[in-house]
Amino acid sequence: MAPKPKELKADFWKTKDFKISIGDIISEDGIESTDESSVVMGPTQKPNVTDLRSWDMKLLERYPPFYSPFCDMCCLCTYGKCDLLNKRGACGIDAETQQARTILLACCIGSAAHSGHARHLVEYLIDKKGDDFPIDLGMDIDIEAPIMRTLIGKKPKVLGDLKEALDYLEEQMVHLLSACHTGQEGSSKDFESKALHAGLMDNLGKEVGDIAQIAALDLPKGDPEAPLVELGVGTIDREKPVILCIGHNVAPGAGIMDYLEDQELEDDLEVCGICCAAIDITRYNHNAKIVGPISKQLKFIRSGVADVIVVDEQCIRTDVLEEAKKNNATVIATTDKMCLGLPDKTNEDADIIVSELISNQIDGALILDPDKVGEVATKVAMKTSGERSKVQVLPDMDEFVELAKKCTECEWCVRVCPNSLPMMDAVVATSEGDISKMEELYKNDVCYSCGRCEQECPRDIPIISMMAKVGEKDLENQKYNVRAGRGPVQDVEVRKVGAPIVLGDIPGVIAFVGCTNYPDGGEEVAKMAEEFLERNYIVVTTGCGAMTLGEYRDEEGKTLYERYSGSFDAKGLVNMGSCVSNAHIPGVAIKIANIFAKKPLEGNFEEIADYILNRVGACGVAWGAYSQKAAAIATGVNRWGIPVVVGPQASKYRRLFLGRTDKEDSWRINDLRKHSEVAGEPAPEHLLYAAETIGEATVMTAKLCIRPNDTSKGRQLKLNHYIDLHKKYFGTLPNDIYKFVRVEKDIPITYKRDVMQILEENNWKPREIPQEPSLMDMKGD
Amino acid sequence: MNERVIPWQPTVIAGPKQALLVTPETAKMMMKKAKRPLLVIGPLAKEEPLLTHSIEIAEKWDLPVVTTADTFKIFSERNVETKSYGTVEILNLLKDPDWKGVMGEGQHDLVIFVGGIYYMASQGLSTLKHFAPHLKTLTICKYFHSNADASFPNMNDEEWSKYLEKMKLN
């Protein structure tokens, strides 16, 4: 690792108007690695685990962790199990610290998944394109890697430059994971600081991964008019051989698309995907199709449409091989993350692998060469499709009716369902020939087909297969679209909207991200996005969230992507891409600080995060977050100062960051313009908040876009939306509105009389609007 | 094991400590004994018959009421005064021994829950179990909540309705 200027501590660097040029950074071999003559380097280049701890403690002071233990016990070492309910374990740990430790572990897992993915991509693409392949995101993006610039202090110019960021974060991850070992950290807040660091490493890893694939595979480069691509179970031509890709790594899917193109077979096969692999393959080649988000997985596999299932990494059913065997589909595993016990055929001749697979000599194959995956998957699909089409993979409805009659109404299917859905009622109705209740569960993925009901059923009723069969009735209507993931926001767009966002004229940037562990299906999420789009917010989205938004059509039959532009502007619906593209969400907030406010990035994390927290009205919504990756993503953006609203299932993550409006001192801020501490306001009120219903989430999201820096005009707009939405879902004006009114000019004209009444009831007094709100240089720093 | 006291979602079992199974009589004794009880009503009470049951129980025992999520609206339309908090917000306040309670008279010593989404309620009850030793929790849903201090058992709608009717008597 490059030597770091550690001897110059934070206070020195914070001296007003002081600039220093360090010049180039010395690489391992001592050779200068960039030709930039002058780099203004801040105090935290390549921050180590404790370097941003003081910032974390500021966040944790204002937003203390709120814990909901999933388990009373710790079972990580052989002293245990230890019951931590109101007592300490054998190692001395208490329940609070154990929760924080578990959160760190989850964030390490999530971060490692993204960064492992990024490492795969970078090595693969360097191998394919060369170490010196340029990172050029086009004329409109000069700040290609805002996270990397801030943390590493460098602009990556070629693919090989990305390795430095990976080397750095891999070192950090080792230290973070090691802190989870028994007998290490003993403070919940320090565990949380480490979790925030793991989240930050997650953000960096994702940025590296997406930039590598955008540059080397020529994915859309911030194109607001990226094409619409097909989405939905009904878009797949079942008459053709079908290859299904599941997971997150684009490489095997790209290998398949390349092979089809080389062999001029594009029109002869269907290549489709589930989860982020689908998003990224369609960014690579618009002829590929998206089946849908993760909630489609088991249903679609059961439907038997796919002749070949190619799995790569993350969020894949671990029983995919057993499920595929049920309908004679072939599984090809393609990464070291998921080998499924299959023989490694990477170095075998492609035709021999094909022969072994179609003659069932092997259960499936592990092929770690994406190009070979392309050839083998294509040949196997073409050879087996005809035979498989003769096999009826799902029983017909009459058989299902008979199977449903076996139900004893024990209700355990309902009890083990994560959302306590009325599975039993649906089965009983089916036994009477009425499938309407099953259809209700199928629509909008209200049932996201985890399959726990089937596992529990004492009569082995194939409930998910029934669900898949029901879905086949209405294929024509299951055709939607999504704008292909465009990647980062262009600098020119940031120049246009930077001021309106920071001043509050655009009421907020809302990011719909994450998985489909929704409490009541996807439609309510799409309607929530629609609500904010209609209100002139900028809506960005990624991954399964982006697919969910595409699966909703209005009364005229149009999807949200057909109704709203892909520009990063008011009323824009911006699909950035896959999970790794989530990096562009903090990325655009960083760009606003840099382009609009001229804040230097390099080594300057704390100032940038402070700017975002106090001035950029952005809020994430992860209504169906389920994985450790989602935990890392949210924790990472929290460290940048971006709040996140999650759904009720996310209460199982065990930890939220909640502010207390009654603790007025916790909201004090420093007005940097006047060099004085002033009373602040709860803006944003929480950093990580779990809502119970979509109405609550909608109102909270609008509230969490409020920032101390809003001008009175901007504040009026934000409060107007907050009040409107509160009236819609709660029936009244919010009784905390007085906390967000600084001067009378902040009050929305439409609601002036009502708001004034609330102000009077609460003995409201006007207060000064800070010119440069900040948490930096506070007393006690 | 008695199915009535296996948690409704069985995997929420968190450890050796399980809630005490209570009948309406025991639940009412807890309420009578409490100095500053609080009723927290979740979004499942937006529907009947729980809406009317919960209103009548609150009136009978003169309980201050917190509605969570967007449950406030329907109660407001019924002219029932409640304080609106997010579930996690009210839990966050309840775990603070120095919080003055919704009436400003001091932290509550008994919190009765009804109508929350099962798994989220279970997580919230776990929070209070671990970090709010100063108060007791009681759930009167039709599901057994192992993370509460005291809980009704798993019941069908008919039996539950009888339990809730009994809660309206002395």
Interface residues (C-beta under 8 A of the other chain):
Chain A: F66 Y67 S68 P69 F70 C71 D72 M73 D83 L84 L85 N86 A95 E96 R415 V416 P418 S420 P519 P648 Q649 S651 K652 R654 L656 L658 R660 D662 Y689 A690 A691 E692 T693 G695 E696 V699 M700 Y729 F730 G731 T732 N735
Chain B: W8 Q9 P10 T11 A14 G15 P16 K17 G42 P43 T68 A69 D70 F72 K73 S76 E77 S84 G86 T87 V88 E89 L91 N92 L93 W99 G116 I117 Y118 Y119 M120 Q123 G124 S126 T127 K129 H130 F131 P133
